[in-house]
Amino acid sequence: MRFDELMTDRAVLAELGARLERHRVERNLTQDQMADLAGLGRATLQRLERGESVQMTSMVKLLRALDLLGGLDAAVPARVELPIAQLEREQRHRARRRATGRRVDAPALQDSEQPWTWGDEESRA
């Protein structure tokens, strides 16, 4: 089962608990062994696996003990790029380019430098 927006909180917790239990069982650990490894009480681990609410620190301890803590980066990314923010940034970029008449990432000319030309501009005059 995949997590989605239509799931109730209870359903999310139940699925999460079932997944955590599967990870424990795949490692051939008893609840007592897993609780000791995570630094939790056995009753707390049982509540987690049943999909009941527990303290966030208990979840973090269990994920760390199962070597799954890195998965939180995918679940809760450090930064979320919203499409509207990206569009606004692109619009500002285009506006700066139109205002300066040059690419935004192109270096500005020094006073002593002349813009590059093809070299045949004088013959056309």
HELIX and SHEET records of a PDB file:
HELIX    1   1 ASP A    9  GLU A   26  1                                  18    
HELIX    2   2 GLN A   31  ALA A   38  1                                   8    
HELIX    3   3 ARG A   42  GLU A   49  1                                   8    
HELIX    4   4 MET A   56  ALA A   65  1                                  10    
HELIX    5   5 LEU A   69  GLY A   71  5                                   3    
HELIX    6   6 LEU A   72  ALA A   75  1                                   4    
HELIX    7   7 PRO A   83  THR A  100  1                                  18    
HELIX    8   8 GLU A  121  ARG A  124  1                                   4    
END                                                                             
